[in-house]
Amino acid sequence: MPSRLDQLLAERRAALEPMTNAYRVLPEGLIFPGVSLDALAGRFLVSLRDAELPEELRAWLLDRDADVFVKRLSKGDKCAPQPLLPPRHPMQFAALENGVRYLLDMQSGYSQGLFIDQRNNRAQLRRLCRPNMTVLNLFAYTGAFSVCAALAGATVTTLDIAQPCLERCRDNMRANGIDPAKHFFCKGDALHWLTVFARQRRLFDAIVLDPPTFSRDARGRIWRADHDYTELVHRAALCLAPNGFVLCTTNCRSLSPNDFRQMVRAASPATARLEETPMPFDFLPESYLKTLWMHTDSLSSRT
């Protein structure tokens, strides 16, 4: 068993961009049911989905020269990761992804500040963005997509319902030499603000949609990705400038790739083309993350 884990770790390090130190070592179910393992800037994070930490994995981790944290993904358990042993290194640190710095915090709660399964999408967004473009990043969390767009020269509007997330986005920008004062930050409900932007005819060249699978607004209205994603894309399309694009992505496990495509297609302009981005190789064979880029440029003649 240890040799298989050593092999996976070596394969990841060899295949990834040298300036990347946040990635998945062990996809869920590949060796242990309900268990995944991430490397985060020299630390390890074990995630358990209705499972216990296998003794073989515990022994392998304790043999590493690294801090180890354990997080439970069981329904209703939203606690911060717990250290396997007292940590020897700071709980707040910067991780690298394709040379971009993201500030992580093992004490910040259930999520540490970066969804590493979105690595391919962040890289693609940075490639597609250009100077003077306007980008709207909804459900921004700590603003990882905002940072990538800003590094490409775009002017970004970052929107999240939680003020602390907007502040962490500003911190991530500063960590990469970006002046947050040159960008816009908006606190509130995404669907509400999309309605406001459409009414104001405020259009964006690119829009990022990476919503939670389930949420409840201040009035108690429930939003679910597997039922309401079409409405979200429709509202975003009303705020999209000509020849723009929308990144549509979800980690909703109850949505099949085909169902997700149908939901996005139903709200897309008739001439728009949809392009898929695969999950990062280090997550395979997992396939829960669905991604479609909805392009409305002059080449949009196919689906």
Secondary structure, DSSP 8 states (H G I E B T S, - for coil): -HHHHHHHHHHHHHHS-TT--EEEEE-TTSSSTTEEEEEETTEEEEEESS----HHHHHHHHTSSS-EEEEE-STT-----EESS--SS-SEEEEEETTEEEEEETTSSSS-S--GGGHHHHHHHHHH--TT-EEEEES-TTTHHHHHHHHTT-EEEEEES-HHHHHHHHHHHHHTT--GGGSEEEES-HHHHHHHHHHHT--EEEEEE---SEEE-TT--EEEHHHHHHHHHHHHHTTEEEEEEEEEEE--TTS-HHHHHHHHHHHS-TT-EEEE----GGGTT----EEEEEE-STT----
